[in-house]
């Protein structure tokens, strides 16, 4: 049975679109048709990486067969999970991958590589008795930088957004763009189009390192992103997250005259301003609560967490979402917590 995005799109998530070329299916985490007017080729190069893109089904079959090839440098592995356990981790390649399945109904997830570009050739199931999409309680968009894309994680099912979505049963769209979290209008339009129940933002580190916004422009850009999301869906829970701890940049001004601590403080101010104006579905998350000064040894290069750092972030993010009641926001905008 052919389970490709063209035949069974209901079994795939994490993309805005798929395109087809000679090598196979290309997943896109931003709308490909908007690329000409985005004026951001490096952003779209990152959007072609398949971070968070996955196949998921409740299936009874003899085996799953997968063929995915890498089309770029430093391509990550494919993760196959059966009933939540890692059954295979393998680099993409022409030899393909076959996973024998138990005789009973099982939950199968295939997470595509979270770094590098891939072309998805095929996925097939042998001797299928039954198959259905996996249930997801909520739609979640995680927007951020390489710290959200998580290239240093050992596998695509173990990035912090993947771990949180697996723990909470959410349908993830990962908009972690390495070096490219610059509040581009095409991203805010894409998030608004998806109109998810929950959006988490991790903003500031790329802006700091690229000197993108000054004290004059930063807060207005953040406010506009929040407003775009809110106008698309008035009940969306929006978590405005600031950068995790980064020792080299906390007190060092960039060429725009701002330290990382400045960007963090101003970001928190914008989120509090929305709350003061009555939007209590906007939440403030200090990124140092996910990874702070005491965790600096988990930064493998002084900026990016290592694999263990991402696991720590995932646990703390899931706890934050649960203790604040955000995880209780029901589908289609209902709320068990009265947010």
N, C-alpha and C positions, 0 to 999 in steps of 0.2 A: 504494500500500500504506500503510495506517494504521500508524504507528509510535509512537502515543501511549502514555502509561503504562498506560492501561487495556487496550490490545491487546498491547503488547510490553513488559511490566515488566522483562524480562530485559535490555533495552537501556538501562535507566536506573539511575543510582546517585547516592548523596549525600543521599538522603532517608530519613526514618523512615516517612513516609506521604504519600499524596496525598489531597486532598479535592476534590470537584467542586461548583462553583456556577455561576451564570448566566454568568459571564465566562469560565469554563474551569477547567482543572486548577490547584490550588494546592499547591505543594510545601511540606512541613513538615520541618524539621530536628530537631524534637522531637515526641513523640507528641501529636497534637492532643487525644486523648481524656483526657489527663492535665492539660490546662490548667486546669479548674475547681479542682483541688486543688493546683496549683503556686503560686497566689497571687503570680504574677509576670507581669502583663500586658505590661510592657515587654520582658521576656525573650521572650515569645511573639511580640511584634511583630518582634523581631530574628530569631526562628526562622522567620518567614515569608519572610524574604529567602532567595534561592536560591543563596547562596555555596557553591560546590563541587558544585552539582547539575548533572548533565550526561547527555546522550545519547551513547552510543558504540557503533559497529558497524563490522565489516568488511563492506563492501558493494560490490556491483557493480550500478550503476543509472545511469539517465540524469541524474537530478537529485534534490536534496532540497529540499522546500518547507516553510517554517517560519512559523507565525503565533503570535506572543507579544505581549501587550499589557502595558504598565506600569499598575499600580494604585496607585502611591504617588509620593511626591516623590523627586526625584533618583535615578531608576532608572538603573542602569548598562546597558551595552550587552550584546548577545549576541555571543559569539565562535564562529565555525565554523572548525574545523581540518580540513584534509585531508592525511593522511599527515604530521601534526605541524606543518604550516605554516598560518599564519593565512590563510584564504581569504576571510573576511568578518568585519567588526565593525560592528554596526549597532544603534542604539537599538530597543527593541521598539516596535511600532506596528501599526496596522490594515492597512498595506500588505503586510506579510509580507516574506519573504525567500526567494529561490530561488537555489540553488547548483548550477550545472551540474558534473557529475562526469566524470572521465576514463573511458575505455571499460573499463579494467581494474579489478580488485578494489582498493579503497582503504580506508584507515582514516579514518572520519569521526567527529568529536567536535563536539557542540553544547553549549557551556557557557552556562548561563543567567546572567542578571545577578547580580553579587555584592553589589549594594546596591539598596535599594528593594524593593518588592513587585511581583510579576508574576502574570499569569494566563496559563497555557499553553493556547493554543487548539488547535493541531494541528501535527503534523509528518507529512509524507508523503514517500514515495519513488516516483519515476516509473520505470516500466519496469525493475523489479527482476529481476536474474538470480540473485543469491545474496545472503544476508545472515546474519550470525552475530554474537553478542556479542563484545566485545573481551575478551581474556584479561587477568586481573589476578592477580599472584602473591600478594598479601597484602591483608588488610583493615586499613585505618588510620583511626583517629579522631584528629583534631587539635582539641583543646579549648582555647579561649582567648578573648581579648577582641576589640576592633576591630582589634588588631594581627594577629590571626589571620584575621579576616574580610577585612581589607585593602581597605577602600573606596577608598583612594587609588591602587590599581593601575589601570593604563589599561584593563584588561579582565579578565574573570573567569578566563581561562585563564592569567593572569600574576600571580595572587596567589602568595604564597610556598608555601602548601600545594598549589596547583594545579601549580606548577612542579616541586615535589618529587615529587608523585605521577606526573606525566608522565615525569620523569627515571627513576624507579625502577620504573614499571609497577605502582603500587599502586592499590587501589580506595579512594578517599578518601571519608570523611564529615567535612565541615568543620563543627565546632561552635564556630566563632568568632562570638561574640555581642557586638556593639558595646555597650560600657558595661555588659554583663550577665554577665561571668564572675565570678559570686558563689558558686560551688560549690553551686548549688541542688540539692536532692535529686533533682529530676526529671531533671537532667542526668546525675548519677551512675547513676541507674536506666537511662537511655537507653543510656549507654555499656556498662553491664553487659549489657543486652539484646542489643546488637550483638556482644559478645564478640569483639572484633577481635584480630588477631595483635599489633598495635602500637598504642599510645596515646601521643600526645605531649601534655603539659600545659604551658600557658604561663600561670602564675598570679601574681597579685599586684597588677597595676596598677589594676584596677577596685576591688579590695578597699581599696587605699590611698586612692584618690580618693573612695570612698564611705564610708570609715571603717567598713567592714563588720565587721571582726574586730580584736580587740585582741591583745596578747601572751598573754592568758589563753586565747583561743579559736582563734586562727589555726592553730596546729600541729595541734590535734585535728581541725579541719575538713579540713585537707589529708590527714591520716592516714586519716580515714574515707573520703575519696574514693578513695585508693589501695586501701584494704581492700575497698571495694565492687567495684572493677575486678578485683582479685585473686581475690575469692571467685567471681566469674563465670567466670574462666578462669585457671587457675594458671600457664599458660605464656605469658601475654601479656607482651610487653616494654613497660614503662611508663617513659617518659622524663619525669621531673619537671623541668620547665623554669621558671626564674625570669624576672623581667622584663628586657627589654632596657634599655640605658642610657637614663635620662631625667633630664637635668641639673637640672631645676627641683625634682625630688622626691627625689633621692638622699639628701639630708641634712636635709630639712625634715619635721618631725613633722606628722602629720595630727591630727584631733580625737581619734583613738584612742591618740595618743601614740607612733605608730610612723612611722619613715621608710621610704622604699622600700627602702633598704639593709637595714633591719631585717627587712622581709618576705622579702627575698631570702635573707638569712642563715638565718632560721628555716625557710624552705622547704627549703633545702639540708640543714639538720640533720635534718628529718623523713625525707628520702630516704636520707640516710646511716644513720639509725637502722634503716630497713627492711633495708638492705644488711648492717648489723652483725648483724641477727637472722637472716641467712641467705637473704634474698630478693635474689639477684643479678640478677634480671630487672628490678629497679628501678634506673634510671639517673639520674644527676644532671647537669643541663645548666644551667650559668650563662648566663643570657640575654645577658650582655654579650659572650659569644663569638660570638653571632649579629650583634649590633650594639652596639658599645661606644663609649667616649669618643672614639676617633679617627674615629668615623663619625657624630658628632652633626650634621654638616652635612647628613646625609640625612634628618633629622627635619624635616618641612615645617612643623610647628607646635610643635616642642619635645617632642612626645610620640609622634606617629605617623610612621612612615617614609613617604617618598615612593615613587614607582614604582621608582626605582633602588635605594632602600633595601630594598624587598621582594625585588628580584632578588638583592641581596647576601645577604640572609637565607636565601633559598632555596638558593643555592650552598653556604653554610656549613652549613645544616642537612643537606643531602644528604651533604656530606663527613663531618659528625659521625656520621650514621647508618651510613655505610659504614665509617669507620675504627674505630668501636666494635664493629662486628659486628652491630649491631641490624638492618641491612638484610639480613643473611643468615638471619634467623629465617624458617624455612620456613612454608608454609601449614599450617593445622591444628595449629600448635604445635610442629612439628618445628624443629630448629635445626642449621644447618650449622656454626655457630660454637660449639656446645656451651654456649649461654647457660643 
